[in-house]
Amino acid sequence: DTVESGELAIVVINGDEGTLKKVHIQKDAIILESANPAYPARVFTGVDRAIVHIVGKVIETRRKW
């Protein structure tokens, strides 16, 4: 349930469905970047960081990134 900054992970936000995101971890923020450029990155700071749950690191996909 931990990843290095810049790695792909399955993430659950506020108890909703899991989603694939590139996770960027900063001192005061978690940034979730979508693989689809049509969707903007989501930034979670302060208490909002608590609603982001990293389920696991993605180690293989069947798509070229």
N, CA, C, O and CB atoms as a CASP TS submission, in Angstrom:
PFRMAT TS
TARGET T0000
AUTHOR 0000-0000-0000
METHOD Language model
MODEL 1
PARENT N/A
ATOM      1  N   ASP     1       0.809  -1.214   0.000  1.00  0.00           N
ATOM      2  CA  ASP     1       0.000   0.000   0.000  1.00  0.00           C
ATOM      3  C   ASP     1       0.849   1.273   0.000  1.00  0.00           C
ATOM      4  O   ASP     1       0.351   2.353   0.319  1.00  0.00           O
ATOM      5  CB  ASP     1      -0.919   0.001   1.201  1.00  0.00           C
ATOM      6  N   THR     2       2.113   1.148  -0.353  1.00  0.00           N
ATOM      7  CA  THR     2       2.962   2.325  -0.507  1.00  0.00           C
ATOM      8  C   THR     2       3.649   2.269  -1.863  1.00  0.00           C
ATOM      9  O   THR     2       3.944   1.190  -2.378  1.00  0.00           O
ATOM     10  CB  THR     2       4.009   2.413   0.638  1.00  0.00           C
ATOM     11  N   VAL     3       3.894   3.419  -2.426  1.00  0.00           N
ATOM     12  CA  VAL     3       4.584   3.509  -3.713  1.00  0.00           C
ATOM     13  C   VAL     3       5.575   4.663  -3.652  1.00  0.00           C
ATOM     14  O   VAL     3       5.457   5.561  -2.819  1.00  0.00           O
ATOM     15  CB  VAL     3       3.571   3.703  -4.889  1.00  0.00           C
ATOM     16  N   GLU     4       6.540   4.622  -4.537  1.00  0.00           N
ATOM     17  CA  GLU     4       7.473   5.730  -4.698  1.00  0.00           C
ATOM     18  C   GLU     4       6.811   6.780  -5.591  1.00  0.00           C
ATOM     19  O   GLU     4       5.966   6.456  -6.426  1.00  0.00           O
ATOM     20  CB  GLU     4       8.839   5.243  -5.305  1.00  0.00           C
ATOM     21  N   SER     5       7.197   8.013  -5.409  1.00  0.00           N
ATOM     22  CA  SER     5       6.655   9.084  -6.233  1.00  0.00           C
ATOM     23  C   SER     5       6.943   8.810  -7.702  1.00  0.00           C
ATOM     24  O   SER     5       8.074   8.496  -8.072  1.00  0.00           O
ATOM     25  CB  SER     5       7.240  10.443  -5.813  1.00  0.00           C
ATOM     26  N   GLY     6       5.908   8.932  -8.543  1.00  0.00           N
ATOM     27  CA  GLY     6       6.042   8.705  -9.971  1.00  0.00           C
ATOM     28  C   GLY     6       5.626   7.323 -10.426  1.00  0.00           C
ATOM     29  O   GLY     6       5.600   7.053 -11.627  1.00  0.00           O
ATOM     30  N   GLU     7       5.296   6.432  -9.484  1.00  0.00           N
ATOM     31  CA  GLU     7       4.899   5.074  -9.852  1.00  0.00           C
ATOM     32  C   GLU     7       3.394   4.985 -10.084  1.00  0.00           C
ATOM     33  O   GLU     7       2.624   5.817  -9.603  1.00  0.00           O
ATOM     34  CB  GLU     7       5.323   4.081  -8.764  1.00  0.00           C
ATOM     35  N   LEU     8       2.992   3.957 -10.832  1.00  0.00           N
ATOM     36  CA  LEU     8       1.573   3.692 -11.063  1.00  0.00           C
ATOM     37  C   LEU     8       1.018   2.896  -9.896  1.00  0.00           C
ATOM     38  O   LEU     8       1.683   2.015  -9.351  1.00  0.00           O
ATOM     39  CB  LEU     8       1.356   2.933 -12.399  1.00  0.00           C
ATOM     40  N   ALA     9      -0.223   3.222  -9.519  1.00  0.00           N
ATOM     41  CA  ALA     9      -0.862   2.528  -8.412  1.00  0.00           C
ATOM     42  C   ALA     9      -2.363   2.473  -8.628  1.00  0.00           C
ATOM     43  O   ALA     9      -2.935   3.262  -9.380  1.00  0.00           O
ATOM     44  CB  ALA     9      -0.535   3.212  -7.080  1.00  0.00           C
ATOM     45  N   ILE    10      -2.986   1.519  -7.949  1.00  0.00           N
ATOM     46  CA  ILE    10      -4.438   1.495  -7.858  1.00  0.00           C
ATOM     47  C   ILE    10      -4.781   2.321  -6.631  1.00  0.00           C
ATOM     48  O   ILE    10      -4.280   2.061  -5.537  1.00  0.00           O
ATOM     49  CB  ILE    10      -5.017   0.016  -7.766  1.00  0.00           C
ATOM     50  N   VAL    11      -5.634   3.315  -6.818  1.00  0.00           N
ATOM     51  CA  VAL    11      -5.953   4.268  -5.762  1.00  0.00           C
ATOM     52  C   VAL    11      -7.464   4.319  -5.575  1.00  0.00           C
ATOM     53  O   VAL    11      -8.217   4.333  -6.549  1.00  0.00           O
ATOM     54  CB  VAL    11      -5.390   5.677  -6.093  1.00  0.00           C
ATOM     55  N   VAL    12      -7.900   4.346  -4.324  1.00  0.00           N
ATOM     56  CA  VAL    12      -9.309   4.548  -4.000  1.00  0.00           C
ATOM     57  C   VAL    12      -9.422   5.916  -3.350  1.00  0.00           C
ATOM     58  O   VAL    12      -8.703   6.226  -2.400  1.00  0.00           O
ATOM     59  CB  VAL    12      -9.867   3.411  -3.057  1.00  0.00           C
ATOM     60  N   ILE    13     -10.334   6.732  -3.872  1.00  0.00           N
ATOM     61  CA  ILE    13     -10.531   8.080  -3.365  1.00  0.00           C
ATOM     62  C   ILE    13     -11.887   8.141  -2.677  1.00  0.00           C
ATOM     63  O   ILE    13     -12.926   7.909  -3.296  1.00  0.00           O
ATOM     64  CB  ILE    13     -10.431   9.134  -4.507  1.00  0.00           C
ATOM     65  N   ASN    14     -11.860   8.458  -1.387  1.00  0.00           N
ATOM     66  CA  ASN    14     -13.077   8.614  -0.595  1.00  0.00           C
ATOM     67  C   ASN    14     -13.966   7.370  -0.613  1.00  0.00           C
ATOM     68  O   ASN    14     -15.191   7.487  -0.580  1.00  0.00           O
ATOM     69  CB  ASN    14     -13.861   9.799  -1.099  1.00  0.00           C
ATOM     70  N   GLY    15     -13.368   6.193  -0.666  1.00  0.00           N
ATOM     71  CA  GLY    15     -14.127   4.947  -0.609  1.00  0.00           C
ATOM     72  C   GLY    15     -14.822   4.555  -1.896  1.00  0.00           C
ATOM     73  O   GLY    15     -15.555   3.566  -1.912  1.00  0.00           O
ATOM     74  N   ASP    16     -14.618   5.303  -2.988  1.00  0.00           N
ATOM     75  CA  ASP    16     -15.239   4.976  -4.273  1.00  0.00           C
ATOM     76  C   ASP    16     -14.458   3.866  -4.970  1.00  0.00           C
ATOM     77  O   ASP    16     -13.604   3.224  -4.357  1.00  0.00           O
ATOM     78  CB  ASP    16     -15.315   6.226  -5.177  1.00  0.00           C
ATOM     79  N   GLU    17     -14.746   3.645  -6.230  1.00  0.00           N
ATOM     80  CA  GLU    17     -14.068   2.621  -7.019  1.00  0.00           C
ATOM     81  C   GLU    17     -12.582   2.880  -7.119  1.00  0.00           C
ATOM     82  O   GLU    17     -12.130   4.022  -7.030  1.00  0.00           O
ATOM     83  CB  GLU    17     -14.666   2.543  -8.401  1.00  0.00           C
ATOM     84  N   GLY    18     -11.813   1.799  -7.307  1.00  0.00           N
ATOM     85  CA  GLY    18     -10.384   1.933  -7.523  1.00  0.00           C
ATOM     86  C   GLY    18     -10.108   2.454  -8.926  1.00  0.00           C
ATOM     87  O   GLY    18     -10.874   2.203  -9.857  1.00  0.00           O
ATOM     88  N   THR    19      -9.025   3.169  -9.063  1.00  0.00           N
ATOM     89  CA  THR    19      -8.654   3.739 -10.352  1.00  0.00           C
ATOM     90  C   THR    19      -7.139   3.690 -10.502  1.00  0.00           C
ATOM     91  O   THR    19      -6.414   3.710  -9.507  1.00  0.00           O
ATOM     92  CB  THR    19      -9.177   5.193 -10.490  1.00  0.00           C
ATOM     93  N   LEU    20      -6.667   3.628 -11.721  1.00  0.00           N
ATOM     94  CA  LEU    20      -5.237   3.595 -12.005  1.00  0.00           C
ATOM     95  C   LEU    20      -4.730   5.024 -12.132  1.00  0.00           C
ATOM     96  O   LEU    20      -5.236   5.795 -12.947  1.00  0.00           O
ATOM     97  CB  LEU    20      -4.937   2.783 -13.298  1.00  0.00           C
ATOM     98  N   LYS    21      -3.734   5.377 -11.330  1.00  0.00           N
ATOM     99  CA  LYS    21      -3.180   6.734 -11.366  1.00  0.00           C
ATOM    100  C   LYS    21      -1.670   6.689 -11.190  1.00  0.00           C
ATOM    101  O   LYS    21      -1.133   5.780 -10.557  1.00  0.00           O
ATOM    102  CB  LYS    21      -3.821   7.617 -10.273  1.00  0.00           C
ATOM    103  N   LYS    22      -0.997   7.675 -11.752  1.00  0.00           N
ATOM    104  CA  LYS    22       0.415   7.889 -11.447  1.00  0.00           C
ATOM    105  C   LYS    22       0.423   8.768 -10.205  1.00  0.00           C
ATOM    106  O   LYS    22      -0.174   9.844 -10.186  1.00  0.00           O
ATOM    107  CB  LYS    22       1.215   8.557 -12.667  1.00  0.00           C
ATOM    108  N   VAL    23       1.106   8.297  -9.170  1.00  0.00           N
ATOM    109  CA  VAL    23       1.091   8.974  -7.877  1.00  0.00           C
ATOM    110  C   VAL    23       2.364   9.802  -7.715  1.00  0.00           C
ATOM    111  O   VAL    23       3.475   9.296  -7.875  1.00  0.00           O
ATOM    112  CB  VAL    23       0.953   7.951  -6.720  1.00  0.00           C
ATOM    113  N   HIS    24       2.184  11.072  -7.398  1.00  0.00           N
ATOM    114  CA  HIS    24       3.305  11.955  -7.101  1.00  0.00           C
ATOM    115  C   HIS    24       3.140  12.391  -5.651  1.00  0.00           C
ATOM    116  O   HIS    24       2.161  13.048  -5.297  1.00  0.00           O
ATOM    117  CB  HIS    24       3.360  13.197  -8.087  1.00  0.00           C
ATOM    118  N   ILE    25       4.102  12.020  -4.820  1.00  0.00           N
ATOM    119  CA  ILE    25       4.025  12.326  -3.399  1.00  0.00           C
ATOM    120  C   ILE    25       4.982  13.469  -3.088  1.00  0.00           C
ATOM    121  O   ILE    25       6.181  13.393  -3.355  1.00  0.00           O
ATOM    122  CB  ILE    25       4.355  11.075  -2.539  1.00  0.00           C
ATOM    123  N   GLN    26       4.425  14.518  -2.521  1.00  0.00           N
ATOM    124  CA  GLN    26       5.224  15.667  -2.103  1.00  0.00           C
ATOM    125  C   GLN    26       5.073  15.832  -0.592  1.00  0.00           C
ATOM    126  O   GLN    26       4.238  15.174   0.029  1.00  0.00           O
ATOM    127  CB  GLN    26       4.788  16.971  -2.860  1.00  0.00           C
ATOM    128  N   LYS    27       5.866  16.690  -0.018  1.00  0.00           N
ATOM    129  CA  LYS    27       5.842  16.886   1.426  1.00  0.00           C
ATOM    130  C   LYS    27       4.442  17.215   1.943  1.00  0.00           C
ATOM    131  O   LYS    27       4.021  16.684   2.971  1.00  0.00           O
ATOM    132  CB  LYS    27       6.803  17.991   1.813  1.00  0.00           C
ATOM    133  N   ASP    28       3.727  18.077   1.244  1.00  0.00           N
ATOM    134  CA  ASP    28       2.424  18.519   1.724  1.00  0.00           C
ATOM    135  C   ASP    28       1.266  18.194   0.790  1.00  0.00           C
ATOM    136  O   ASP    28       0.170  18.729   0.960  1.00  0.00           O
ATOM    137  CB  ASP    28       2.460  19.978   1.955  1.00  0.00           C
ATOM    138  N   ALA    29       1.492  17.317  -0.203  1.00  0.00           N
ATOM    139  CA  ALA    29       0.422  17.017  -1.158  1.00  0.00           C
ATOM    140  C   ALA    29       0.608  15.641  -1.793  1.00  0.00           C
ATOM    141  O   ALA    29       1.717  15.114  -1.885  1.00  0.00           O
ATOM    142  CB  ALA    29       0.370  18.091  -2.249  1.00  0.00           C
ATOM    143  N   ILE    30      -0.510  15.087  -2.220  1.00  0.00           N
ATOM    144  CA  ILE    30      -0.526  13.887  -3.065  1.00  0.00           C
ATOM    145  C   ILE    30      -1.172  14.311  -4.371  1.00  0.00           C
ATOM    146  O   ILE    30      -2.285  14.838  -4.377  1.00  0.00           O
ATOM    147  CB  ILE    30      -1.306  12.670  -2.384  1.00  0.00           C
ATOM    148  N   ILE    31      -0.480  14.082  -5.470  1.00  0.00           N
ATOM    149  CA  ILE    31      -1.001  14.440  -6.793  1.00  0.00           C
ATOM    150  C   ILE    31      -1.256  13.151  -7.553  1.00  0.00           C
ATOM    151  O   ILE    31      -0.367  12.308  -7.680  1.00  0.00           O
ATOM    152  CB  ILE    31      -0.006  15.373  -7.578  1.00  0.00           C
ATOM    153  N   LEU    32      -2.470  13.001  -8.057  1.00  0.00           N
ATOM    154  CA  LEU    32      -2.849  11.820  -8.822  1.00  0.00           C
ATOM    155  C   LEU    32      -3.019  12.230 -10.277  1.00  0.00           C
ATOM    156  O   LEU    32      -3.877  13.047 -10.613  1.00  0.00           O
ATOM    157  CB  LEU    32      -4.156  11.173  -8.262  1.00  0.00           C
ATOM    158  N   GLU    33      -2.189  11.649 -11.129  1.00  0.00           N
ATOM    159  CA  GLU    33      -2.177  11.992 -12.543  1.00  0.00           C
ATOM    160  C   GLU    33      -2.825  10.871 -13.341  1.00  0.00           C
ATOM    161  O   GLU    33      -2.461   9.705 -13.187  1.00  0.00           O
ATOM    162  CB  GLU    33      -0.736  12.252 -13.037  1.00  0.00           C
ATOM    163  N   SER    34      -3.769  11.213 -14.179  1.00  0.00           N
ATOM    164  CA  SER    34      -4.453  10.252 -15.021  1.00  0.00           C
ATOM    165  C   SER    34      -3.605   9.929 -16.251  1.00  0.00           C
ATOM    166  O   SER    34      -2.853  10.776 -16.733  1.00  0.00           O
ATOM    167  CB  SER    34      -5.830  10.788 -15.438  1.00  0.00           C
ATOM    168  N   ALA    35      -3.730   8.709 -16.752  1.00  0.00           N
ATOM    169  CA  ALA    35      -3.040   8.336 -17.979  1.00  0.00           C
ATOM    170  C   ALA    35      -3.690   9.003 -19.190  1.00  0.00           C
ATOM    171  O   ALA    35      -3.050   9.182 -20.226  1.00  0.00           O
ATOM    172  CB  ALA    35      -3.037   6.812 -18.149  1.00  0.00           C
ATOM    173  N   ASN    36      -4.953   9.366 -19.053  1.00  0.00           N
ATOM    174  CA  ASN    36      -5.699  10.035 -20.115  1.00  0.00           C
ATOM    175  C   ASN    36      -5.503  11.538 -19.966  1.00  0.00           C
ATOM    176  O   ASN    36      -5.937  12.110 -18.965  1.00  0.00           O
ATOM    177  CB  ASN    36      -7.217   9.659 -20.069  1.00  0.00           C
ATOM    178  N   PRO    37      -4.863  12.194 -20.932  1.00  0.00           N
ATOM    179  CA  PRO    37      -4.601  13.635 -20.824  1.00  0.00           C
ATOM    180  C   PRO    37      -5.865  14.498 -20.820  1.00  0.00           C
ATOM    181  O   PRO    37      -5.787  15.692 -20.529  1.00  0.00           O
ATOM    182  CB  PRO    37      -3.719  14.066 -21.959  1.00  0.00           C
ATOM    183  N   ALA    38      -7.021  13.921 -21.133  1.00  0.00           N
ATOM    184  CA  ALA    38      -8.269  14.676 -21.104  1.00  0.00           C
ATOM    185  C   ALA    38      -8.715  14.970 -19.673  1.00  0.00           C
ATOM    186  O   ALA    38      -9.560  15.837 -19.448  1.00  0.00           O
ATOM    187  CB  ALA    38      -9.362  13.911 -21.844  1.00  0.00           C
ATOM    188  N   TYR    39      -8.152  14.252 -18.714  1.00  0.00           N
ATOM    189  CA  TYR    39      -8.507  14.450 -17.313  1.00  0.00           C
ATOM    190  C   TYR    39      -7.371  15.148 -16.590  1.00  0.00           C
ATOM    191  O   TYR    39      -6.223  14.710 -16.672  1.00  0.00           O
ATOM    192  CB  TYR    39      -8.836  13.107 -16.632  1.00  0.00           C
ATOM    193  N   PRO    40      -7.670  16.217 -15.893  1.00  0.00           N
ATOM    194  CA  PRO    40      -6.611  16.953 -15.172  1.00  0.00           C
ATOM    195  C   PRO    40      -6.135  16.176 -13.945  1.00  0.00           C
ATOM    196  O   PRO    40      -6.852  15.321 -13.424  1.00  0.00           O
ATOM    197  CB  PRO    40      -7.121  18.348 -14.742  1.00  0.00           C
ATOM    198  N   ALA    41      -4.941  16.476 -13.497  1.00  0.00           N
ATOM    199  CA  ALA    41      -4.411  15.873 -12.272  1.00  0.00           C
ATOM    200  C   ALA    41      -5.247  16.360 -11.092  1.00  0.00           C
ATOM    201  O   ALA    41      -5.764  17.478 -11.091  1.00  0.00           O
ATOM    202  CB  ALA    41      -2.895  16.229 -12.072  1.00  0.00           C
ATOM    203  N   ARG    42      -5.366  15.487 -10.083  1.00  0.00           N
ATOM    204  CA  ARG    42      -6.087  15.867  -8.860  1.00  0.00           C
ATOM    205  C   ARG    42      -5.061  16.038  -7.750  1.00  0.00           C
ATOM    206  O   ARG    42      -4.176  15.201  -7.579  1.00  0.00           O
ATOM    207  CB  ARG    42      -7.174  14.794  -8.466  1.00  0.00           C
ATOM    208  N   VAL    43      -5.183  17.113  -7.008  1.00  0.00           N
ATOM    209  CA  VAL    43      -4.244  17.438  -5.937  1.00  0.00           C
ATOM    210  C   VAL    43      -4.969  17.365  -4.603  1.00  0.00           C
ATOM    211  O   VAL    43      -6.032  17.962  -4.429  1.00  0.00           O
ATOM    212  CB  VAL    43      -3.616  18.845  -6.149  1.00  0.00           C
ATOM    213  N   PHE    44      -4.389  16.632  -3.667  1.00  0.00           N
ATOM    214  CA  PHE    44      -4.964  16.482  -2.335  1.00  0.00           C
ATOM    215  C   PHE    44      -3.963  17.018  -1.321  1.00  0.00           C
ATOM    216  O   PHE    44      -2.826  16.552  -1.253  1.00  0.00           O
ATOM    217  CB  PHE    44      -5.326  14.990  -2.035  1.00  0.00           C
ATOM    218  N   THR    45      -4.393  18.003  -0.530  1.00  0.00           N
ATOM    219  CA  THR    45      -3.529  18.605   0.476  1.00  0.00           C
ATOM    220  C   THR    45      -4.238  18.583   1.829  1.00  0.00           C
ATOM    221  O   THR    45      -5.446  18.355   1.904  1.00  0.00           O
ATOM    222  CB  THR    45      -3.142  20.055   0.079  1.00  0.00           C
ATOM    223  N   GLY    46      -3.483  18.820   2.882  1.00  0.00           N
ATOM    224  CA  GLY    46      -4.047  18.903   4.225  1.00  0.00           C
ATOM    225  C   GLY    46      -4.833  17.658   4.605  1.00  0.00           C
ATOM    226  O   GLY    46      -4.392  16.533   4.373  1.00  0.00           O
ATOM    227  N   VAL    47      -6.003  17.879   5.192  1.00  0.00           N
ATOM    228  CA  VAL    47      -6.829  16.748   5.653  1.00  0.00           C
ATOM    229  C   VAL    47      -7.380  15.923   4.494  1.00  0.00           C
ATOM    230  O   VAL    47      -7.740  14.761   4.684  1.00  0.00           O
ATOM    231  CB  VAL    47      -7.985  17.258   6.508  1.00  0.00           C
ATOM    232  N   ASP    48      -7.451  16.503   3.301  1.00  0.00           N
ATOM    233  CA  ASP    48      -7.941  15.761   2.132  1.00  0.00           C
ATOM    234  C   ASP    48      -7.022  14.606   1.751  1.00  0.00           C
ATOM    235  O   ASP    48      -7.451  13.679   1.064  1.00  0.00           O
ATOM    236  CB  ASP    48      -8.094  16.700   0.947  1.00  0.00           C
ATOM    237  N   ARG    49      -5.769  14.649   2.185  1.00  0.00           N
ATOM    238  CA  ARG    49      -4.847  13.534   1.911  1.00  0.00           C
ATOM    239  C   ARG    49      -5.365  12.235   2.508  1.00  0.00           C
ATOM    240  O   ARG    49      -5.068  11.156   1.997  1.00  0.00           O
ATOM    241  CB  ARG    49      -3.448  13.842   2.466  1.00  0.00           C
ATOM    242  N   ALA    50      -6.140  12.328   3.591  1.00  0.00           N
ATOM    243  CA  ALA    50      -6.643  11.153   4.293  1.00  0.00           C
ATOM    244  C   ALA    50      -7.678  10.371   3.480  1.00  0.00           C
ATOM    245  O   ALA    50      -7.917   9.198   3.765  1.00  0.00           O
ATOM    246  CB  ALA    50      -7.245  11.571   5.612  1.00  0.00           C
ATOM    247  N   ILE    51      -8.296  10.997   2.477  1.00  0.00           N
ATOM    248  CA  ILE    51      -9.305  10.276   1.685  1.00  0.00           C
ATOM    249  C   ILE    51      -8.673   9.484   0.539  1.00  0.00           C
ATOM    250  O   ILE    51      -9.367   8.749  -0.164  1.00  0.00           O
ATOM    251  CB  ILE    51     -10.335  11.259   1.125  1.00  0.00           C
ATOM    252  N   VAL    52      -7.371   9.631   0.351  1.00  0.00           N
ATOM    253  CA  VAL    52      -6.657   8.901  -0.702  1.00  0.00           C
ATOM    254  C   VAL    52      -6.062   7.643  -0.094  1.00  0.00           C
ATOM    255  O   VAL    52      -5.245   7.712   0.824  1.00  0.00           O
ATOM    256  CB  VAL    52      -5.542   9.784  -1.359  1.00  0.00           C
ATOM    257  N   HIS    53      -6.478   6.488  -0.614  1.00  0.00           N
ATOM    258  CA  HIS    53      -5.961   5.206  -0.122  1.00  0.00           C
ATOM    259  C   HIS    53      -5.269   4.479  -1.277  1.00  0.00           C
ATOM    260  O   HIS    53      -5.902   4.140  -2.277  1.00  0.00           O
ATOM    261  CB  HIS    53      -7.114   4.324   0.485  1.00  0.00           C
ATOM    262  N   ILE    54      -3.984   4.250  -1.129  1.00  0.00           N
ATOM    263  CA  ILE    54      -3.241   3.501  -2.151  1.00  0.00           C
ATOM    264  C   ILE    54      -3.417   2.019  -1.859  1.00  0.00           C
ATOM    265  O   ILE    54      -2.989   1.523  -0.817  1.00  0.00           O
ATOM    266  CB  ILE    54      -1.713   3.899  -2.171  1.00  0.00           C
ATOM    267  N   VAL    55      -4.053   1.318  -2.792  1.00  0.00           N
ATOM    268  CA  VAL    55      -4.341  -0.096  -2.619  1.00  0.00           C
ATOM    269  C   VAL    55      -3.098  -0.924  -2.919  1.00  0.00           C
ATOM    270  O   VAL    55      -2.769  -1.855  -2.184  1.00  0.00           O
ATOM    271  CB  VAL    55      -5.507  -0.528  -3.522  1.00  0.00           C
ATOM    272  N   GLY    56      -2.415  -0.580  -3.996  1.00  0.00           N
ATOM    273  CA  GLY    56      -1.218  -1.328  -4.351  1.00  0.00           C
ATOM    274  C   GLY    56      -0.531  -0.766  -5.576  1.00  0.00           C
ATOM    275  O   GLY    56      -1.114  -0.028  -6.370  1.00  0.00           O
ATOM    276  N   LYS    57       0.714  -1.139  -5.697  1.00  0.00           N
ATOM    277  CA  LYS    57       1.560  -0.714  -6.816  1.00  0.00           C
ATOM    278  C   LYS    57       1.263  -1.572  -8.041  1.00  0.00           C
ATOM    279  O   LYS    57       1.105  -2.788  -7.935  1.00  0.00           O
ATOM    280  CB  LYS    57       3.063  -0.807  -6.440  1.00  0.00           C
ATOM    281  N   VAL    58       1.189  -0.938  -9.187  1.00  0.00           N
ATOM    282  CA  VAL    58       0.992  -1.662 -10.446  1.00  0.00           C
ATOM    283  C   VAL    58       2.361  -2.146 -10.909  1.00  0.00           C
ATOM    284  O   VAL    58       3.287  -1.352 -11.073  1.00  0.00           O
ATOM    285  CB  VAL    58       0.300  -0.753 -11.543  1.00  0.00           C
ATOM    286  N   ILE    59       2.479  -3.440 -11.117  1.00  0.00           N
ATOM    287  CA  ILE    59       3.763  -3.991 -11.549  1.00  0.00           C
ATOM    288  C   ILE    59       3.749  -4.440 -13.003  1.00  0.00           C
ATOM    289  O   ILE    59       4.804  -4.689 -13.587  1.00  0.00           O
ATOM    290  CB  ILE    59       4.147  -5.152 -10.668  1.00  0.00           C
ATOM    291  N   GLU    60       2.563  -4.544 -13.588  1.00  0.00           N
ATOM    292  CA  GLU    60       2.491  -4.929 -14.996  1.00  0.00           C
ATOM    293  C   GLU    60       1.167  -4.461 -15.574  1.00  0.00           C
ATOM    294  O   GLU    60       0.128  -4.543 -14.918  1.00  0.00           O
ATOM    295  CB  GLU    60       2.652  -6.462 -15.166  1.00  0.00           C
ATOM    296  N   THR    61       1.208  -3.972 -16.805  1.00  0.00           N
ATOM    297  CA  THR    61      -0.003  -3.633 -17.542  1.00  0.00           C
ATOM    298  C   THR    61       0.112  -4.248 -18.924  1.00  0.00           C
ATOM    299  O   THR    61       1.181  -4.706 -19.328  1.00  0.00           O
ATOM    300  CB  THR    61      -0.216  -2.083 -17.626  1.00  0.00           C
ATOM    301  N   ARG    62      -0.972  -4.252 -19.623  1.00  0.00           N
ATOM    302  CA  ARG    62      -0.975  -4.775 -20.983  1.00  0.00           C
ATOM    303  C   ARG    62      -1.117  -3.651 -21.989  1.00  0.00           C
ATOM    304  O   ARG    62      -1.687  -3.824 -23.066  1.00  0.00           O
ATOM    305  CB  ARG    62      -2.098  -5.791 -21.168  1.00  0.00           C
ATOM    306  N   ARG    63      -0.594  -2.510 -21.622  1.00  0.00           N
ATOM    307  CA  ARG    63      -0.652  -1.329 -22.474  1.00  0.00           C
ATOM    308  C   ARG    63       0.693  -0.620 -22.375  1.00  0.00           C
ATOM    309  O   ARG    63       1.323  -0.620 -21.317  1.00  0.00           O
ATOM    310  CB  ARG    63      -1.832  -0.377 -22.063  1.00  0.00           C
ATOM    311  N   LYS    64       1.126  -0.025 -23.461  1.00  0.00           N
ATOM    312  CA  LYS    64       2.358   0.758 -23.424  1.00  0.00           C
ATOM    313  C   LYS    64       2.038   2.133 -22.874  1.00  0.00           C
ATOM    314  O   LYS    64       1.086   2.772 -23.324  1.00  0.00           O
ATOM    315  CB  LYS    64       3.010   0.861 -24.834  1.00  0.00           C
ATOM    316  N   TRP    65       2.817   2.601 -21.908  1.00  0.00           N
ATOM    317  CA  TRP    65       2.584   3.908 -21.280  1.00  0.00           C
ATOM    318  C   TRP    65       3.548   4.887 -21.831  1.00  0.00           C
ATOM    319  O   TRP    65       3.531   6.055 -21.443  1.00  0.00           O
ATOM    320  CB  TRP    65       2.708   3.844 -19.760  1.00  0.00           C
TER
END
